[in-house]
Amino acid sequence: MFDDLFNLLPAEPEIVEVGPGTGQATKDLLARGASVHAIEIGPATAAKLRSNLPSDRVRISVGDFEATAIASGADTVFSATAYHWILRPRAD
């Protein structure tokens, strides 16, 4: 999966990762040269991510992805397993 993703991206891409958890996929993104804005909803999990991956190429935001400000210019948005946490829009 990562090879296919990185074939579509520029060298050293800027990636927004939704729900990085403790960093299993984040580690692979970093190993391929990406800079990652990791958005994690759980403060304790975000703290574990910080301790697991101390890198100047990881920026961690704690909060709901749908309400977190994301800088323009990211090359892609990535999520390995967290999209099931995003609420569906209500049909009124």
Short mmCIF file of the C-alpha atoms (twelve columns), coordinates in Angstrom:
data_MODEL
# 
_entry.id   MODEL 
# 
loop_
_atom_site.group_PDB 
_atom_site.id 
_atom_site.type_symbol 
_atom_site.label_atom_id 
_atom_site.label_alt_id 
_atom_site.label_comp_id 
_atom_site.label_asym_id 
_atom_site.label_seq_id 
_atom_site.Cartn_x 
_atom_site.Cartn_y 
_atom_site.Cartn_z 
_atom_site.pdbx_PDB_model_num 
ATOM 1  C CA . MET A 1  0.000   0.000  0.000  1 
ATOM 2  C CA . PHE A 2  2.758   2.473  0.913  1 
ATOM 3  C CA . ASP A 3  4.651   1.840  -2.319 1 
ATOM 4  C CA . ASP A 4  1.503   2.585  -4.335 1 
ATOM 5  C CA . LEU A 5  0.802   5.725  -2.303 1 
ATOM 6  C CA . PHE A 6  4.320   7.094  -2.610 1 
ATOM 7  C CA . ASN A 7  4.378   6.443  -6.359 1 
ATOM 8  C CA . LEU A 8  1.603   9.064  -6.598 1 
ATOM 9  C CA . LEU A 9  3.293   11.681 -4.404 1 
ATOM 10 C CA . PRO A 10 6.222   14.048 -4.783 1 
ATOM 11 C CA . ALA A 11 9.494   13.272 -3.049 1 
ATOM 12 C CA . GLU A 12 9.299   14.222 0.647  1 
ATOM 13 C CA . PRO A 13 5.525   14.772 0.677  1 
ATOM 14 C CA . GLU A 14 3.499   16.614 3.293  1 
ATOM 15 C CA . ILE A 15 0.876   14.178 4.601  1 
ATOM 16 C CA . VAL A 16 -2.073  14.745 6.921  1 
ATOM 17 C CA . GLU A 17 -2.672  11.511 8.803  1 
ATOM 18 C CA . VAL A 18 -6.080  10.997 10.391 1 
ATOM 19 C CA . GLY A 19 -6.082  8.807  13.491 1 
ATOM 20 C CA . PRO A 20 -2.427  7.815  13.693 1 
ATOM 21 C CA . GLY A 21 -2.867  5.981  16.984 1 
ATOM 22 C CA . THR A 22 0.532   5.079  18.402 1 
ATOM 23 C CA . GLY A 23 2.253   5.500  15.045 1 
ATOM 24 C CA . GLN A 24 2.464   2.170  13.273 1 
ATOM 25 C CA . ALA A 25 1.663   3.633  9.846  1 
ATOM 26 C CA . THR A 26 3.224   6.992  10.725 1 
ATOM 27 C CA . LYS A 27 6.568   5.238  11.137 1 
ATOM 28 C CA . ASP A 28 6.318   3.898  7.570  1 
ATOM 29 C CA . LEU A 29 5.364   7.320  6.202  1 
ATOM 30 C CA . LEU A 30 8.379   8.902  7.896  1 
ATOM 31 C CA . ALA A 31 10.702  6.138  6.688  1 
ATOM 32 C CA . ARG A 32 9.732   7.034  3.119  1 
ATOM 33 C CA . GLY A 33 10.632  10.700 3.624  1 
ATOM 34 C CA . ALA A 34 7.252   12.231 4.422  1 
ATOM 35 C CA . SER A 35 6.499   14.993 6.895  1 
ATOM 36 C CA . VAL A 36 3.314   14.169 8.787  1 
ATOM 37 C CA . HIS A 37 0.638   16.269 10.459 1 
ATOM 38 C CA . ALA A 38 -0.887  13.591 12.676 1 
ATOM 39 C CA . ILE A 39 -4.372  14.334 14.004 1 
ATOM 40 C CA . GLU A 40 -5.247  12.085 16.939 1 
ATOM 41 C CA . ILE A 41 -8.467  12.397 18.908 1 
ATOM 42 C CA . GLY A 42 -7.164  10.735 22.095 1 
ATOM 43 C CA . PRO A 43 -4.781  12.779 24.270 1 
ATOM 44 C CA . ALA A 44 -3.192  9.690  25.863 1 
ATOM 45 C CA . THR A 45 -2.689  8.081  22.469 1 
ATOM 46 C CA . ALA A 46 -1.185  11.301 21.113 1 
ATOM 47 C CA . ALA A 47 1.250   11.350 24.033 1 
ATOM 48 C CA . LYS A 48 2.263   7.772  23.239 1 
ATOM 49 C CA . LEU A 49 2.732   8.742  19.578 1 
ATOM 50 C CA . ARG A 50 5.010   11.614 20.660 1 
ATOM 51 C CA . SER A 51 7.134   9.264  22.734 1 
ATOM 52 C CA . ASN A 52 7.211   6.574  20.026 1 
ATOM 53 C CA . LEU A 53 8.204   8.918  17.185 1 
ATOM 54 C CA . PRO A 54 10.168  11.930 18.417 1 
ATOM 55 C CA . SER A 55 10.833  13.635 15.093 1 
ATOM 56 C CA . ASP A 56 10.822  17.172 13.780 1 
ATOM 57 C CA . ARG A 57 8.936   15.798 10.759 1 
ATOM 58 C CA . VAL A 58 5.881   14.902 12.873 1 
ATOM 59 C CA . ARG A 59 3.421   17.556 14.028 1 
ATOM 60 C CA . ILE A 60 0.729   16.190 16.321 1 
ATOM 61 C CA . SER A 61 -2.648  17.819 16.867 1 
ATOM 62 C CA . VAL A 62 -5.040  16.467 19.470 1 
ATOM 63 C CA . GLY A 63 -8.666  16.734 18.446 1 
ATOM 64 C CA . ASP A 64 -11.399 15.752 16.075 1 
ATOM 65 C CA . PHE A 65 -10.160 15.628 12.482 1 
ATOM 66 C CA . GLU A 66 -13.292 17.354 11.247 1 
ATOM 67 C CA . ALA A 67 -12.715 20.315 13.561 1 
ATOM 68 C CA . THR A 68 -8.918  20.608 13.380 1 
ATOM 69 C CA . ALA A 69 -7.336  23.374 11.309 1 
ATOM 70 C CA . ILE A 70 -5.165  21.953 8.561  1 
ATOM 71 C CA . ALA A 71 -2.599  24.095 6.776  1 
ATOM 72 C CA . SER A 72 -3.032  24.305 3.045  1 
ATOM 73 C CA . GLY A 73 -0.426  22.645 0.899  1 
ATOM 74 C CA . ALA A 74 -0.645  19.039 2.076  1 
ATOM 75 C CA . ASP A 75 -0.011  16.551 -0.704 1 
ATOM 76 C CA . THR A 76 -2.529  14.015 0.593  1 
ATOM 77 C CA . VAL A 77 -4.706  12.940 3.502  1 
ATOM 78 C CA . PHE A 78 -4.066  9.419  4.754  1 
ATOM 79 C CA . SER A 79 -5.743  7.110  7.234  1 
ATOM 80 C CA . ALA A 80 -4.906  3.483  7.788  1 
ATOM 81 C CA . THR A 81 -7.822  2.511  10.029 1 
ATOM 82 C CA . ALA A 82 -9.555  5.563  11.512 1 
ATOM 83 C CA . TYR A 83 -12.187 6.650  8.997  1 
ATOM 84 C CA . HIS A 84 -14.851 4.627  10.787 1 
ATOM 85 C CA . TRP A 85 -14.658 7.268  13.566 1 
ATOM 86 C CA . ILE A 86 -15.735 10.128 11.288 1 
ATOM 87 C CA . LEU A 87 -19.405 10.949 11.678 1 
ATOM 88 C CA . ARG A 88 -21.618 10.750 8.639  1 
ATOM 89 C CA . PRO A 89 -23.447 13.933 7.676  1 
ATOM 90 C CA . ARG A 90 -27.015 13.975 8.867  1 
ATOM 91 C CA . ALA A 91 -29.731 14.011 6.281  1 
ATOM 92 C CA . ASP A 92 -32.285 16.580 7.368  1 
# 
